[in-house]
Every structure is written in structure tokens, then in C-alpha cells.
Amino acid sequence: MMFRRLYWVVEEVAQTGHSQVTGVYTSIQDLVKHGLAGVDAGNEIRLTLTKLDSSKPPLGCWASPRFENIEEDMKQYILTDEFTEEQCKMLSERLHQMYKVSV
């Protein structure tokens, strides 16, 4: 079994501006199936990709509704086999579907 080095943090941001971490996921499949499925209607989200046990800044952070540059930013993780191209495409499509933004 491969030990995951990267983690997805899902943070919901309510219309009031209050934010709360609602999940941490080790795979894009679980992020899409569990993390994104549980987002309350009307809330924005922020996704953060980070290493475990690290004091360094996150590897990436993307916010709804546009998730600026997520497709481009994920290419480096495809090259290092952290994620597959299909997984990244699935994530991008789901995010843009949730917020009705063209890919």
C-alpha cells in the first residue's frame, strides 16, 4: 500500500464569511465522493493541497467559484505520479459543475 504524502483540505466558507474545515482527504476520489458531496448549498469552498507534518506553506490553494489555474497547477502532480490525469480531470469537472463555470 502506498503511503499518501499529499492531503486535500476542504474548507467551507459561509456567506457570512465564517469558514470551517469540513474534511481532509488523501485521494481525489474520496475528495469528490465525500468532501465535495457534503458542501452546503450556497457556501463557497476553498481547497488546499498540503503535505502532512510540514511547517511549509501549502502546495496550492484554490477557491470557488472559479478555482483559478487548478488544471495547470495539477500538471506537476501528474508528472510525479501523485495523481493521474483522469483523476485531475474528474476533480476539475466536478468543481466547475458545482459552481456552473465552464472548464
C-alpha positions as YAML, in Angstrom:
chain: A
units: angstrom
residues:
- id: 1
  name: MET
  ca: [0.00, 0.00, 0.00]
- id: 2
  name: MET
  ca: [1.34, 3.42, -0.97]
- id: 3
  name: PHE
  ca: [1.57, 5.98, 1.81]
- id: 4
  name: ARG
  ca: [-0.04, 9.22, 0.65]
- id: 5
  name: ARG
  ca: [2.13, 12.27, 1.05]
- id: 6
  name: LEU
  ca: [-0.35, 14.90, -0.10]
- id: 7
  name: TYR
  ca: [-3.66, 15.78, 1.52]
- id: 8
  name: TRP
  ca: [-6.69, 17.73, 0.35]
- id: 9
  name: VAL
  ca: [-8.28, 20.03, 2.92]
- id: 10
  name: VAL
  ca: [-11.87, 21.15, 2.24]
- id: 11
  name: GLU
  ca: [-12.91, 24.39, 3.88]
- id: 12
  name: GLU
  ca: [-16.44, 25.74, 3.55]
- id: 13
  name: VAL
  ca: [-16.87, 29.48, 3.58]
- id: 14
  name: ALA
  ca: [-20.38, 30.62, 4.54]
- id: 15
  name: GLN
  ca: [-21.99, 33.75, 3.14]
- id: 16
  name: THR
  ca: [-21.22, 35.41, 6.49]
- id: 17
  name: GLY
  ca: [-17.50, 34.90, 5.84]
- id: 18
  name: HIS
  ca: [-17.15, 32.29, 8.58]
- id: 19
  name: SER
  ca: [-15.04, 29.33, 7.45]
- id: 20
  name: GLN
  ca: [-14.71, 25.80, 8.74]
- id: 21
  name: VAL
  ca: [-12.63, 22.81, 7.69]
- id: 22
  name: THR
  ca: [-15.11, 20.08, 6.78]
- id: 23
  name: GLY
  ca: [-12.76, 17.32, 5.70]
- id: 24
  name: VAL
  ca: [-9.27, 16.10, 4.88]
- id: 25
  name: TYR
  ca: [-8.82, 13.55, 2.10]
- id: 26
  name: THR
  ca: [-5.94, 11.50, 0.76]
- id: 27
  name: SER
  ca: [-7.36, 10.84, -2.69]
- id: 28
  name: ILE
  ca: [-9.19, 12.78, -5.35]
- id: 29
  name: GLN
  ca: [-11.81, 10.03, -5.48]
- id: 30
  name: ASP
  ca: [-12.67, 10.48, -1.79]
- id: 31
  name: LEU
  ca: [-12.48, 14.26, -2.13]
- id: 32
  name: VAL
  ca: [-15.07, 14.22, -4.91]
- id: 33
  name: LYS
  ca: [-17.26, 11.46, -3.45]
- id: 34
  name: HIS
  ca: [-17.30, 12.58, 0.18]
- id: 35
  name: GLY
  ca: [-15.77, 16.04, 0.54]
- id: 36
  name: LEU
  ca: [-17.49, 17.87, -2.29]
- id: 37
  name: ALA
  ca: [-20.77, 15.99, -1.93]
- id: 38
  name: GLY
  ca: [-21.20, 17.32, 1.61]
- id: 39
  name: VAL
  ca: [-20.84, 21.02, 0.79]
- id: 40
  name: ASP
  ca: [-23.85, 23.02, 1.96]
- id: 41
  name: ALA
  ca: [-25.75, 24.75, -0.83]
- id: 42
  name: GLY
  ca: [-24.80, 28.41, -1.11]
- id: 43
  name: ASN
  ca: [-21.43, 28.01, 0.56]
- id: 44
  name: GLU
  ca: [-18.19, 28.70, -1.22]
- id: 45
  name: ILE
  ca: [-15.27, 26.36, -0.74]
- id: 46
  name: ARG
  ca: [-11.53, 26.59, -0.54]
- id: 47
  name: LEU
  ca: [-9.39, 23.55, -1.39]
- id: 48
  name: THR
  ca: [-5.88, 23.31, -0.07]
- id: 49
  name: LEU
  ca: [-3.30, 20.75, -1.11]
- id: 50
  name: THR
  ca: [-0.69, 20.21, 1.58]
- id: 51
  name: LYS
  ca: [1.94, 17.84, 2.88]
- id: 52
  name: LEU
  ca: [1.41, 16.10, 6.19]
- id: 53
  name: ASP
  ca: [3.67, 17.06, 9.11]
- id: 54
  name: SER
  ca: [5.10, 20.09, 7.38]
- id: 55
  name: SER
  ca: [5.64, 23.64, 8.54]
- id: 56
  name: LYS
  ca: [5.98, 24.85, 4.94]
- id: 57
  name: PRO
  ca: [3.17, 26.71, 3.17]
- id: 58
  name: PRO
  ca: [0.52, 24.68, 1.35]
- id: 59
  name: LEU
  ca: [1.36, 23.37, -2.12]
- id: 60
  name: GLY
  ca: [-1.73, 25.01, -3.54]
- id: 61
  name: CYS
  ca: [-4.95, 26.70, -2.60]
- id: 62
  name: TRP
  ca: [-7.97, 27.21, -4.89]
- id: 63
  name: ALA
  ca: [-11.28, 28.90, -4.15]
- id: 64
  name: SER
  ca: [-14.73, 28.76, -5.66]
- id: 65
  name: PRO
  ca: [-16.32, 29.68, -7.87]
- id: 66
  name: ARG
  ca: [-13.52, 29.72, -10.48]
- id: 67
  name: PHE
  ca: [-10.74, 27.61, -8.91]
- id: 68
  name: GLU
  ca: [-8.19, 29.70, -10.83]
- id: 69
  name: ASN
  ca: [-5.39, 27.69, -12.50]
- id: 70
  name: ILE
  ca: [-6.23, 24.37, -10.83]
- id: 71
  name: GLU
  ca: [-5.89, 22.44, -14.09]
- id: 72
  name: GLU
  ca: [-2.49, 23.96, -14.84]
- id: 73
  name: ASP
  ca: [-1.28, 23.64, -11.24]
- id: 74
  name: MET
  ca: [-2.18, 19.93, -11.09]
- id: 75
  name: LYS
  ca: [0.02, 19.03, -14.08]
- id: 76
  name: GLN
  ca: [3.13, 18.85, -11.90]
- id: 77
  name: TYR
  ca: [1.47, 16.23, -9.69]
- id: 78
  name: ILE
  ca: [0.55, 14.16, -12.72]
- id: 79
  name: LEU
  ca: [4.22, 14.17, -13.77]
- id: 80
  name: THR
  ca: [5.28, 12.91, -10.32]
- id: 81
  name: ASP
  ca: [2.53, 10.24, -10.27]
- id: 82
  name: GLU
  ca: [0.84, 11.71, -7.21]
- id: 83
  name: PHE
  ca: [-2.38, 11.91, -9.24]
- id: 84
  name: THR
  ca: [-3.46, 10.66, -12.64]
- id: 85
  name: GLU
  ca: [-4.63, 12.84, -15.48]
- id: 86
  name: GLU
  ca: [-8.07, 11.21, -15.23]
- id: 87
  name: GLN
  ca: [-8.33, 11.99, -11.51]
- id: 88
  name: CYS
  ca: [-7.40, 15.63, -12.07]
- id: 89
  name: LYS
  ca: [-9.91, 15.92, -14.89]
- id: 90
  name: MET
  ca: [-12.62, 14.38, -12.70]
- id: 91
  name: LEU
  ca: [-11.88, 16.91, -9.94]
- id: 92
  name: SER
  ca: [-11.85, 19.88, -12.30]
- id: 93
  name: GLU
  ca: [-15.10, 18.86, -13.96]
- id: 94
  name: ARG
  ca: [-16.83, 18.31, -10.62]
- id: 95
  name: LEU
  ca: [-15.72, 21.67, -9.24]
- id: 96
  name: HIS
  ca: [-16.80, 23.55, -12.32]
- id: 97
  name: GLN
  ca: [-20.09, 21.66, -12.39]
- id: 98
  name: MET
  ca: [-20.81, 22.58, -8.77]
- id: 99
  name: TYR
  ca: [-20.33, 26.26, -9.49]
- id: 100
  name: LYS
  ca: [-21.64, 26.30, -13.09]
- id: 101
  name: VAL
  ca: [-18.36, 27.51, -14.53]
- id: 102
  name: SER
  ca: [-17.11, 26.41, -17.95]
- id: 103
  name: VAL
  ca: [-13.92, 24.35, -18.00]
...
